[in-house]
Amino acid sequence: MKIGIIGLQGSGKTTLFRALSLKEVSIIESNTASVKLPDKRLDFLSSSLHPKKTTYPDVEFIDTHGFGRESFIHFQNVDAFIYCIPYFGTYDNPIKCATSIKQELILRDLEICDTRIKKL
């Protein structure tokens, strides 16, 4: 599963990425980390059924340095998004930030639809 971390610049996306991936990252470029998710249910099944190998699911987190047109290239094949909504400093209206992110996603979807319609 691929998960994109999206939000306004300075909202804490990279901090969240570091916490989820336990990885030291560069802020300038996009970052990707694959994390194995331990699951007690899988451990129980493995101890009961004794398979040759137990494989935990991988989750790939994708973080970019900003939120705009150029960051959508990295998010084309993600399965889900994590909205990183700031509520500190000059960001005192989280609903406005969430709405702004949602509008950007809708506009990007409309651009993709428009491009595909023109090709048809």
N, C-alpha and C positions, 0 to 999 in steps of 0.2 A: 504494500500500500504506500502511495506517495501522498504526503501532506505538505501543502504550501503554507508558510507563515506569512500573512499579509497584514499591512497596517501602514499608517502614516510614518514618515521619516521621524526618527527619534521617539517612537512609541514603545520601544523595548523588544522589538522582534529578535534582534541578535542576542539579547540577554536571555530571552526565552529559548532560543535555539541552543545556546550554550548549556542551559540547564537541562534541556531534554536530551542532548547528545553527549554531554560531558566532554565536549571538544573545544579546544581553543581555536578561534576562527578569526579571519580577516573581515573587517567591516567594509572594505572597498568593493569586493566582488561578491558574487552569489556563493552561498555555502550549501553543501549537501552532506548529510550524514545519515548513515543507515544504522538503526538501533534494533537489536533483538529484544523482543518483549517476553519476559518470563511470565508464565501463566500457571497458577496452581492447579487448574483443571487439567491442563496438559500433563503436568507432573503426576497427577493422580492416575490419569489414563495410562501413562507410560509405566508407572510402577505396577499397575494392574495387568497390563497386556504384554509387558516385556518386549517391546519392539527392538530391532537391531540398532535403530537410530531414532533419536528424538530431535526434531527440528522446530525451533521456536520461530514464530512469525517475525518478519522484518518490516519495520516501518521506516520509510525514507522521509526525512524532513528537509525541506528546501526553504532557504532564507535568502532574500535579496536585500541590497542596501537601500532601497527606496520602494515607493509604490507609484508606478506610472507605466506608461506605454512600454518602455524597455524591459520592465520587470515581468511583463506578461509572457515573454518568450520562455522563461523558466517555468511558468505555471501552466503550460498548455496541456500537459499530460498528468496533472495531479488528480487524485481521487477525492480529496477534501481540502478545505481551507481552515486554518486557525486564524480568527480575527484577533489581532493584538490591538486592543483599544486602550489608549492612554487615559489616565485620570490623575495627572500630576502636573505641576508647573503651570504652563500656559494653557494646557488642555483641561479645561474645566467642564466641558460638555461632551461626555462620551457618546450620547445619542447622535450628536452632529458628526462626530468622527466616524461612527458606524455607518451612518447614512451616506457620508462621502465615499467610503470604501464600497458600499453596495452600489452606488451610482456609477462608480468607475468600472465595476465588474459588468454592470448592465450595458454601459456604453461600449465596452470591449466586445461583448457578445453581439451587439448590434453591428459593429464594424465587421466582425467575422461573417455574420449573416449577409450583410450587404455585399461583401466580396464574393461570397459563394453565389449569390443571386446574379451578380454581374457576369460570372463565369458561365452560368447556365444560359 
